[in-house]
Structures are given as structure tokens and as C-alpha cells.
Amino acid sequence: MATFADEILTPAQNKSWDTVHENEHDDWAFPEKYGGIDDPTADQLDAFLTCVQDKATNADQQDAVDFIGTTQIQDLPGSPGRTIAYQTALRVVDPDSIWQGPYGFCGPAAIVYDFAKHFPLQYAQCIISLQNNGVASMQHNAKAFNLRADASWNTTYRSAGLAKTKMGPADFLILHAIRRAAEYNVHSFDVTKPGQDSDATPPDKMVQFLEDSGYLHVTNKTFGYDQFQYRNQLYDLRGQVTIGELARQIRMPEGPLVIMLVHHSLAEAASGADVWKFFKNAEKLSDLHWICVDSFDQSPDNYRMSFMSWGTRCTGTYTELQFRSCFYGYISAVP
């Protein structure tokens, strides 16, 4: 088994945060190869939180790390309190660490990524309350989106085994709770069969989650995901206008949160994979993928964008044809 000291603490003390990020993902994602990471001792956790405080870039992040370090977090089978603490602290200062695993958690992951980035203390409070109490709220601007963990989530998670879950408990806990709150094929969700019974979160639920957790001016600009036979016509009528609106919004000095709905090929291609399938329309919503977009630029020759997908910061450049065949609109909101 890989050790927390070698894989996480030592690179953090050396300020090698890319290595921390990589090791944390690898050791949770491929335990059959790496064996997983052991739980930190109390002293190791304190040392790690000191490193995280040094990495914090604003007072909100520092307050969140302080909260984690001074809160008693209970141990659950398969989800030790100190593991929840270090994973949550890492995500407070590095939201890119949020990892959705092999499930249809891309919608919740996009929302949680932005929530952790803009409201780190509320994010940390939410995860720890779910661990300690089984209930929590994602909350700001005087509104609250209430979450309830599955009563047996931790034993189900542990019994599935890390080889199947492929994600740390801090991520699984909050993303699973949000996904269940969608009440969309919830009863078919089976943690022991990742990717088989979970469906993508539909746009109307994404809008509801954002509105209920306090985001403002939530606007749904998705199209065509539930009318695949008319998708090309819908694109011709709405797609070009929507792309123009998207480019204008993101160029604003205080641009909104943008969560884009795309065919998964677009996200995979950003990592260099040769996966383009022109005009291959999705046959069901679960063929599509939510990504959280940080920058988008439209030129006569191509589209360039930076986005968060599957716990990875991606940058892609696409031809008009590539982008058009993968784009299903977006949801925007103001934090």
C-alpha cells in the first residue's frame, strides 16, 4: 500500500502540488495497481493542513482549512475522518482535485467544482456535515440546497471496493448525495456497477440545484438533448446564436459560471485522444457530459476553451465542425 507520507505529505511539503494531485488520483483510481493510500495519522494530517494553509490564496480558503482542522470528524467504515479531512482540505485550495469516478456524476462534479472554488468554507462544511450527520446544505445568498446521504452509503462504498469506486470518499459522499437528490432513475443507481445504471443529470435538475443553492440569474441554454432526431435542425436554429452568447458572456470581466453540455468526445479530445465522431448524435442523455468552462474564445477558424472535466484541467482547440457536432448548449449562473 502506498503511504500518505510518501505520496501526499512529502510532495506537499516540497510544494509539489501537481505531484500531490497526480498521486491522490492515481492511488484512489488504481488501487489494484497502487494499493490505495493509508489514512494519515493525526500528526501527518496537521502537517498536511499546514502545507495547505500555505497554498491557500485567499482568506476564504484559509477559513475553510481552519474549520477542517478544528472540527471533530467521525470515522465511518470505508470513510475515515482524517481521510475526509485531508481530501476536503486539498479540494478547498485545488478544486481540480474533485474526481467523479466512473459514474454519471459529471453534473454534480461541475456544480461542486464551482462551489468549492467560490465558497470553500460552505463546501467544507457541507462535506463534513454529510460525514458526521448524514445531512447538509449547499448554501449562500440566503438559499440552501439540502442534501441527505444514503443511510448506508459508506458500507456500500466500502463493499464495492476501491477497484470499483475509483474515487476517494470525500468526493463520493457529496457527489452521490447530489446525484440522488436529482430523483432521476435514482433507484437504478448501483454503486457496485459503475457506469451501468447511473444516468446523466438532466438540465432541469442542474438548474434547480444551482437556484436552490443560491446562484443568481440561472439560465438554461441547452437544446436538443431530448429530441435527438431533430438535433441538427435545433442546432441550426439555436446553436450559432447560443455560441455567440457564450463567447460574449465569458469575455465579461466578471463572467458567470458556465456549465456546458457536450458529447463526451469533445472532452476526451482535449487530452489528445483521437475520438471524433462527426455528426454522431447522442442517443440518450447519458451519452452526454457536463463540463465547467473557465474560458471560451470564438474565431473564424476555431473554438478555444479551457474547462474542468473528470477532475482534470483541460484546454482544447476545435474546428467549427468538431465543436458543432459535440455542442448541446450550456447553463449559466452568477455565483
VEXDREN-2710 file (C-alpha; in Angstrom, 1 decimal):
% VEXDREN-2710
k/r/px/py/pz
1/MET/0.0/0.0/0.0
2/ALA/1.2/3.5/-0.8
3/THR/1.8/5.6/2.2
4/PHE/0.2/9.0/2.9
5/ALA/3.7/10.3/4.0
6/ASP/5.4/9.4/0.7
7/GLU/2.5/10.1/-1.8
8/ILE/0.8/13.1/-0.3
9/LEU/2.7/14.7/2.7
10/THR/6.2/14.8/1.3
11/PRO/5.4/16.3/-2.1
12/ALA/3.1/18.8/-0.3
13/GLN/6.0/19.9/2.0
14/ASN/8.1/20.3/-1.1
15/LYS/5.3/22.4/-2.7
16/SER/5.0/19.8/-5.5
17/TRP/1.2/20.2/-5.7
18/ASP/1.0/18.7/-9.2
19/THR/2.5/15.5/-7.7
20/VAL/0.0/15.5/-4.8
21/HIS/-2.8/15.9/-7.3
22/GLU/-1.5/13.1/-9.5
23/ASN/-0.7/10.7/-6.6
24/GLU/-4.0/11.3/-4.9
25/HIS/-5.9/10.5/-8.1
26/ASP/-3.7/7.5/-9.1
27/ASP/-3.8/5.9/-5.7
28/TRP/-7.5/6.1/-5.4
29/ALA/-8.2/5.5/-9.0
30/PHE/-6.0/2.4/-9.5
31/PRO/-5.8/0.6/-6.2
32/GLU/-5.3/-2.7/-7.9
33/LYS/-2.0/-1.3/-9.1
34/TYR/-1.1/1.0/-6.2
35/GLY/-2.9/-0.5/-3.3
36/GLY/-4.6/2.7/-2.2
37/ILE/-3.3/5.3/0.3
38/ASP/-3.2/4.6/4.0
39/ASP/-5.0/7.0/6.4
40/PRO/-2.9/9.9/7.7
41/THR/-2.0/9.9/11.4
42/ALA/-3.1/12.9/13.5
43/ASP/0.4/14.4/13.2
44/GLN/0.6/13.8/9.5
45/LEU/-2.8/15.5/9.0
46/ASP/-1.7/18.5/11.0
47/ALA/1.4/18.8/8.9
48/PHE/-0.6/18.5/5.7
49/LEU/-3.1/21.1/6.7
50/THR/-0.2/23.5/7.4
51/CYS/1.0/22.9/3.9
52/VAL/-2.5/23.5/2.6
53/GLN/-2.7/26.8/4.5
54/ASP/0.5/27.9/2.8
55/LYS/-1.1/27.1/-0.6
56/ALA/-4.4/29.0/0.2
57/THR/-4.7/32.1/-2.0
58/ASN/-7.4/34.0/-0.1
59/ALA/-9.0/34.4/3.4
60/ASP/-12.0/32.2/2.5
61/GLN/-9.7/29.2/1.7
62/GLN/-7.8/29.8/4.9
63/ASP/-11.0/29.9/6.9
64/ALA/-12.1/26.6/5.3
65/VAL/-8.8/24.9/6.2
66/ASP/-9.0/26.2/9.8
67/PHE/-12.6/24.8/10.0
68/ILE/-11.4/21.4/8.8
69/GLY/-8.5/21.4/11.3
70/THR/-10.6/22.3/14.3
71/THR/-13.7/20.2/13.6
72/GLN/-14.1/16.7/15.0
73/ILE/-14.8/14.4/12.0
74/GLN/-16.2/11.0/12.9
75/ASP/-14.8/7.8/11.4
76/LEU/-17.1/5.6/9.3
77/PRO/-16.3/2.2/7.8
78/GLY/-14.6/2.9/4.5
79/SER/-14.6/6.7/5.2
80/PRO/-12.1/7.6/8.0
81/GLY/-12.4/11.1/9.4
82/ARG/-8.8/12.1/8.8
83/THR/-9.1/10.9/5.2
84/ILE/-12.2/13.1/4.7
85/ALA/-10.2/16.0/6.3
86/TYR/-7.2/15.8/4.0
87/GLN/-9.2/15.2/0.9
88/THR/-11.6/18.1/1.6
89/ALA/-8.7/20.5/2.5
90/LEU/-6.9/19.6/-0.7
91/ARG/-10.1/20.4/-2.7
92/VAL/-10.5/23.7/-0.9
93/VAL/-7.3/25.0/-2.4
94/ASP/-7.3/22.9/-5.5
95/PRO/-10.9/22.3/-6.8
96/ASP/-9.4/20.5/-9.8
97/SER/-8.8/17.6/-7.4
98/ILE/-12.6/16.8/-7.3
99/TRP/-12.9/13.4/-9.1
100/GLN/-16.2/12.0/-10.3
101/GLY/-15.1/8.4/-10.8
102/PRO/-16.8/6.1/-13.3
103/TYR/-20.3/7.3/-12.6
104/GLY/-22.8/9.8/-14.2
105/PHE/-21.6/12.4/-11.7
106/CYS/-20.4/15.0/-14.2
107/GLY/-23.3/17.4/-13.5
108/PRO/-22.8/17.3/-9.7
109/ALA/-19.0/17.5/-10.2
110/ALA/-19.3/20.6/-12.3
111/ILE/-21.5/22.3/-9.6
112/VAL/-19.3/21.2/-6.7
113/TYR/-16.2/22.3/-8.5
114/ASP/-17.5/25.8/-8.8
115/PHE/-19.0/25.8/-5.3
116/ALA/-15.6/24.8/-3.8
117/LYS/-13.9/27.5/-5.9
118/HIS/-16.2/30.3/-4.9
119/PHE/-17.4/29.2/-1.4
120/PRO/-14.7/27.0/0.1
121/LEU/-15.9/27.2/3.7
122/GLN/-19.5/26.3/2.8
123/TYR/-18.2/23.4/0.7
124/ALA/-16.1/22.1/3.6
125/GLN/-19.0/22.4/6.0
126/CYS/-21.2/20.5/3.6
127/ILE/-18.9/17.5/3.3
128/ILE/-18.2/17.3/7.0
129/SER/-21.8/17.6/7.9
130/LEU/-22.7/14.8/5.5
131/GLN/-20.0/12.6/7.1
132/ASN/-21.0/13.5/10.7
133/ASN/-24.7/13.9/10.4
134/GLY/-25.8/12.4/7.1
135/VAL/-27.4/15.7/6.1
136/ALA/-26.0/19.0/4.9
137/SER/-26.7/22.1/2.9
138/MET/-25.0/23.8/0.0
139/GLN/-25.8/27.4/0.8
140/HIS/-25.1/31.0/0.0
141/ASN/-27.1/34.1/-0.8
142/ALA/-29.6/33.1/1.9
143/LYS/-30.7/30.0/0.0
144/ALA/-30.0/26.4/0.7
145/PHE/-29.9/23.1/-1.3
146/ASN/-30.4/20.4/1.2
147/LEU/-28.6/17.1/0.8
148/ARG/-29.1/13.7/2.5
149/ALA/-26.6/11.0/2.3
150/ASP/-27.8/7.4/1.7
151/ALA/-28.0/5.9/5.1
152/SER/-25.7/3.0/4.0
153/TRP/-23.5/4.9/1.6
154/ASN/-20.3/4.2/3.4
155/THR/-20.8/0.5/3.8
156/THR/-21.9/0.2/0.2
157/TYR/-18.9/2.2/-0.9
158/ARG/-16.5/0.0/1.1
159/SER/-18.1/-3.2/0.0
160/ALA/-17.9/-2.2/-3.7
161/GLY/-14.1/-1.9/-3.2
162/LEU/-11.8/0.8/-4.4
163/ALA/-11.2/-1.1/-7.6
164/LYS/-14.9/-0.3/-8.4
165/THR/-15.4/3.0/-6.8
166/LYS/-12.2/4.5/-8.1
167/MET/-12.7/7.7/-6.1
168/GLY/-12.0/9.0/-2.6
169/PRO/-14.8/9.1/-0.1
170/ALA/-14.9/12.9/0.2
171/ASP/-15.9/13.1/-3.5
172/PHE/-18.2/10.1/-3.5
173/LEU/-20.0/11.4/-0.4
174/ILE/-21.1/14.8/-1.8
175/LEU/-21.5/13.8/-5.5
176/HIS/-23.6/10.7/-4.6
177/ALA/-25.8/12.8/-2.3
178/ILE/-26.4/15.4/-5.1
179/ARG/-27.0/12.7/-7.7
180/ARG/-29.6/11.0/-5.5
181/ALA/-31.3/14.4/-4.9
182/ALA/-31.9/14.5/-8.7
183/GLU/-34.6/11.9/-8.2
184/TYR/-33.9/10.7/-11.7
185/ASN/-33.6/7.0/-12.1
186/VAL/-32.2/7.1/-8.5
187/HIS/-33.5/3.6/-7.8
188/SER/-31.4/2.2/-10.6
189/PHE/-28.2/3.7/-9.2
190/ASP/-26.0/0.8/-8.1
191/VAL/-22.6/1.6/-6.6
192/THR/-21.4/-1.9/-7.4
193/LYS/-22.0/-1.4/-11.1
194/PRO/-20.3/1.9/-12.0
195/GLY/-21.3/3.3/-15.4
196/GLN/-24.1/0.7/-15.9
197/ASP/-27.1/2.1/-14.0
198/SER/-26.3/5.8/-13.5
199/ASP/-27.6/8.4/-15.9
200/ALA/-26.5/11.9/-16.6
201/THR/-28.2/14.7/-14.5
202/PRO/-30.8/16.4/-16.7
203/PRO/-30.6/20.1/-17.4
204/ASP/-33.7/21.0/-15.4
205/LYS/-32.2/19.4/-12.3
206/MET/-28.9/21.2/-12.9
207/VAL/-30.9/24.5/-12.9
208/GLN/-32.8/23.5/-9.8
209/PHE/-29.5/22.7/-7.9
210/LEU/-28.0/26.0/-8.8
211/GLU/-31.0/28.0/-8.0
212/ASP/-31.6/26.2/-4.7
213/SER/-28.0/26.6/-3.6
214/GLY/-28.2/30.4/-4.1
215/TYR/-26.8/31.1/-7.6
216/LEU/-28.4/34.0/-9.3
217/HIS/-29.7/34.6/-12.9
218/VAL/-29.6/30.9/-13.7
219/THR/-30.3/30.5/-17.5
220/ASN/-30.8/27.2/-19.3
221/LYS/-29.4/27.4/-22.9
222/THR/-29.2/23.7/-23.5
223/PHE/-31.0/22.2/-26.6
224/GLY/-31.6/19.0/-28.4
225/TYR/-30.7/16.5/-25.7
226/ASP/-34.2/15.1/-25.5
227/GLN/-35.1/15.4/-29.2
228/PHE/-32.1/13.7/-30.9
229/GLN/-33.9/13.1/-34.2
230/TYR/-34.2/16.9/-34.6
231/ARG/-30.8/17.8/-33.2
232/ASN/-29.2/19.1/-36.3
233/GLN/-32.2/21.4/-37.1
234/LEU/-32.2/22.6/-33.5
235/TYR/-28.5/23.4/-33.8
236/ASP/-29.0/25.4/-37.0
237/LEU/-31.8/27.4/-35.3
238/ARG/-30.2/27.9/-31.9
239/GLY/-26.6/26.7/-31.8
240/GLN/-24.9/29.5/-33.6
241/VAL/-26.7/32.2/-31.6
242/THR/-26.0/30.3/-28.4
243/ILE/-22.3/30.0/-29.2
244/GLY/-22.1/33.7/-29.8
245/GLU/-23.9/34.4/-26.5
246/LEU/-21.5/32.1/-24.7
247/ALA/-18.4/33.8/-26.1
248/ARG/-19.7/37.2/-25.1
249/GLN/-20.6/36.2/-21.5
250/ILE/-17.3/34.5/-20.8
251/ARG/-15.3/37.5/-22.0
252/MET/-17.1/39.7/-19.4
253/PRO/-14.7/40.8/-16.6
254/GLU/-16.9/39.1/-14.0
255/GLY/-18.2/36.3/-16.2
256/PRO/-20.8/33.9/-14.9
257/LEU/-20.4/30.2/-14.1
258/VAL/-20.8/28.3/-17.3
259/ILE/-21.5/24.6/-17.3
260/MET/-21.6/23.2/-20.9
261/LEU/-23.4/20.1/-22.1
262/VAL/-21.3/18.3/-24.8
263/HIS/-20.8/15.0/-26.4
264/HIS/-18.1/13.3/-24.4
265/SER/-15.8/13.3/-27.5
266/LEU/-15.1/17.0/-27.0
267/ALA/-13.7/16.5/-23.5
268/GLU/-11.8/13.4/-24.4
269/ALA/-10.2/15.0/-27.5
270/ALA/-8.8/17.8/-25.2
271/SER/-6.5/15.2/-23.7
272/GLY/-5.2/14.2/-27.2
273/ALA/-7.4/11.2/-27.9
274/ASP/-8.5/10.7/-31.5
275/VAL/-12.2/10.2/-30.7
276/TRP/-14.0/12.5/-33.2
277/LYS/-17.3/11.1/-34.5
278/PHE/-18.7/13.8/-36.7
279/PHE/-22.5/14.2/-36.5
280/LYS/-22.8/11.2/-34.2
281/ASN/-25.8/12.4/-32.1
282/ALA/-26.3/11.2/-28.6
283/GLU/-29.0/8.5/-28.4
284/LYS/-29.6/9.2/-24.7
285/LEU/-28.8/11.8/-22.1
286/SER/-26.2/9.6/-20.5
287/ASP/-24.1/9.8/-23.8
288/LEU/-23.5/13.5/-22.9
289/HIS/-21.2/15.1/-20.5
290/TRP/-21.2/18.3/-18.3
291/ILE/-18.1/20.4/-18.2
292/CYS/-17.3/23.5/-16.2
293/VAL/-15.9/26.1/-18.6
294/ASP/-13.4/28.8/-17.5
295/SER/-12.6/30.4/-20.8
296/PHE/-14.0/30.3/-24.3
297/ASP/-12.9/32.1/-27.5
298/GLN/-14.6/32.0/-30.9
299/SER/-12.6/32.9/-34.0
300/PRO/-13.3/32.4/-37.7
301/ASP/-11.1/29.3/-37.8
302/ASN/-11.7/27.5/-34.5
303/TYR/-13.0/27.5/-31.0
304/ARG/-10.6/27.5/-28.0
305/MET/-11.6/26.8/-24.4
306/SER/-10.3/25.8/-21.0
307/PHE/-12.5/23.7/-18.8
308/MET/-12.7/21.3/-15.9
309/SER/-13.7/17.7/-16.7
310/TRP/-13.3/14.4/-14.8
311/GLY/-11.0/16.1/-12.2
312/THR/-8.7/17.4/-14.9
313/ARG/-7.9/20.9/-16.2
314/CYS/-8.3/20.7/-20.0
315/THR/-7.5/23.0/-22.8
316/GLY/-8.9/22.3/-26.3
317/THR/-8.9/23.8/-29.8
318/TYR/-11.6/22.6/-32.1
319/THR/-12.7/23.2/-35.6
320/GLU/-16.2/24.6/-36.2
321/LEU/-17.3/21.1/-37.4
322/GLN/-15.8/19.4/-34.4
323/PHE/-17.4/21.8/-31.9
324/ARG/-20.8/21.9/-33.6
325/SER/-21.1/18.2/-33.6
326/CYS/-20.4/18.0/-29.9
327/PHE/-22.2/21.1/-28.5
328/TYR/-25.6/20.8/-26.8
329/GLY/-25.7/24.2/-25.2
330/TYR/-24.9/25.4/-21.7
331/ILE/-26.3/26.6/-18.4
332/SER/-25.0/29.9/-16.9
333/ALA/-25.4/31.4/-13.5
334/VAL/-23.9/34.1/-11.3
335/PRO/-22.3/32.9/-8.0
END
